[in-house]
């Protein structure tokens, strides 16, 4: 199946394709899932001297890894100060340092072998939609002093100079962050794996796992892979492989649109060229692309897997509510992405059975986390470090199945109401 019709697919710089698995092969490790977590895991395993087979059910980067906002920044979906309350400063700082390692990994790659098709823009501005300057200042000071975060405070006046909206107040600038073209990055990683000796198979959905005394067997429609160890990185697209894992990862959709060209109009609203988001529980995230000629905007959350018929109009209304001066804008592309979340808002990185690992559930974290858990998972599988133990408190706990998805949807609606109350 080709990539969905998105801005990223339209601007893909390489049409690299890989064969379908049609025989029986062996490797040290089989990675299931050709998104960014799986690709990073596979590449790092190769660097640790392991032979690797990667299976992707569709195309490389077909899922959320190739459809997201393209933001790369330190941290996790679960705020680091919340992690500190749960785990203590030392443990939280060790996790934050791993997230920073993921950010650096992506930066180094797009400034090196993965530079093709990238126009990275640096810094991230996260703004608040109600006057909360003193609390924001205190948080920034804590994160900078304790965790070494490269954050600075923006007063309301400075925010509104670059984001000309009366809906925004103070902001946090993350000077380590940047944004990229995620699908081009996925394909560059796959090409790198291939040139370094890894085997990649597309349109090769893993349909069953069989555990043997000395190895695992991953079965596809037309072949199977025999491997001493396996790593499951399929996020929201794992199906019937590991019931415990599948029940823990909630599939959550978010929406993205890209406008038609309107450089002069955008200049009246937005001059900040880095990542932009707000700190609401259910916030917007967006960025200027193509030399500030277009706006890429994402937002909203739903547990429904189907796209609403009026997706473009839905987000068009969100944009115009923030920037009335953009009224009448036209949407060129709209799409959705299905991400995997856990109720604890942290990724899953652990050995769920002897020889069977998972590195998944990175929805809402940003692309740094896909890299971070791929690096650490590869170290664990290759027995090079035990840093994976830092993620042990975040178990594959039951997400509630269909009832859990319904509860998540109600929770999202509740978050919207809380956000509106805060703004009042």
Secondary structure, DSSP 8 states (H G I E B T S, - for coil): ----SSHHHHT-S---------SEEEEEEEEE--SHHHHHHHHHHHHTT--EEEE-SSSTT-SGGGTS--EE-SS-SS-HHHHHHHH-HHHHHHHHHHHHHHHHHHHHHHTTTT-TT---EEEEEEE-SS--HHHHHHHHHHHHHHH---EEEE-HHHHHHHB--TT---EEEEEEEEE--HHHHHHHHHHHHHHTT-EEESS----EEEE-SS-EEEE-SS-EEEEEEEEE--GGG--SS-HHHHHHSEEEEEEEEEE---HHHHHTTB---SEEEE-STT--EEEEETTTTEEEEEEEEES-SS--TTHHHHHHHHHHHH-GGGTT--EEEEEEEEEEE-TTSS-EEEEEETTEEEEE--TTS-HHHHHHHHHHHHHHHTTS--GGGGGTTS------HHHHHHHHHHHHHHHHHHHHHHH-
